[in-house]
Amino acid sequence: MTSILVACVGNIFNGDDAFGVEVARRLSRRTLPDGVRVIDFGICGIDLTYALMDGYDAVILVDAAQRGEAPGVVSVVKPDPIPAGDPIAEELALSPHELDPAKVLRLVSALGGTCRRVLLVACEPLTFGDDEGVMGLSEPVTAAVAVAAETVEELIEEMMAA
């Protein structure tokens, strides 16, 4: 049986950064195949690191990401492989107040974990708010939540069939 982790990340106090959290909420109301876990990691990078060490066949990260697209555009990205070698300790330090998926993947690699297949379902944000933050998603990113949830389900279907 194929095991897939759908790892949704984001900060609900920073506007469109909550995109992954909202996709997790949407997916939690759907029936997904056995072997698929959807987890809202919020900003808990260490929790995501430990989950990625559990040997999933595939991981789908869901997050807001600035890629130069129009706000609300959903993209599927295959992250670059993690290069072999000794990482610098500072590269692996995780902040308790933010989650950097690239840093988490480097830490998993340094700890000897492997993520055989990793995809990112990304949404172009409109705003992360100001220094005081902002609650709620912008209109284009709110509309993208349904698109992203459908995209995740399509990716799961493809992975389960492979």
LINKA-V742692 format. One line per field, one symbol per residue. ss: DSSP state (A for helix, B for strand, O for the rest). phi: phi as a letter, one per 40 degrees, with the letter a starting at -180 (. if undefined). burial: I if it has 24 or more other ideal C-beta (glycine too) atoms within 12 Angstrom, else O. A space follows every 50 residues. Layout:
ss: ???
phi: ???
burial: ???
//
This chain:
ss: OOOBBBBBBOOOOBAAAAAAAAAAAAAAOOOOOOOBBBBBBBOOAAAAAA AAOOOOOBBBBBBBOOOOOOOOOBBBBOOOOOOOOOOOAAAAOOOOOOOO AAAAAAAAAAOOOOOOOBBBBBBOOOOOOOOOOBOOOOAAAAAAAAAAAA AAAAAAAAAAAO
phi: .cbbbbbcbibccbfcccdccccccccccbcbcdgbbbbccfbcccccdc ccccgccabbcbacacbgccdgcbbbbccccccchcccdccbcbccbabb dccccccdcccgcbbdbbbbcbbcccabgbccgacgccdccdccdccccc ccccccdccccc
burial: OIIIIIIIIIIIOIIIIIIIIIIIIIIOOOOIOOOIIIIIIIIIIIOIIO IIOOOIOIIIIIIIIOOOOOIIIIIIIOIOOIOOOOOOOOOIOIOOOIII IIIIIIIIIIOOIOIOIIIIIIIIIIIIOOOOOOOOIIOIIIOIIIIIIO IIIOIIOOIOOO
//
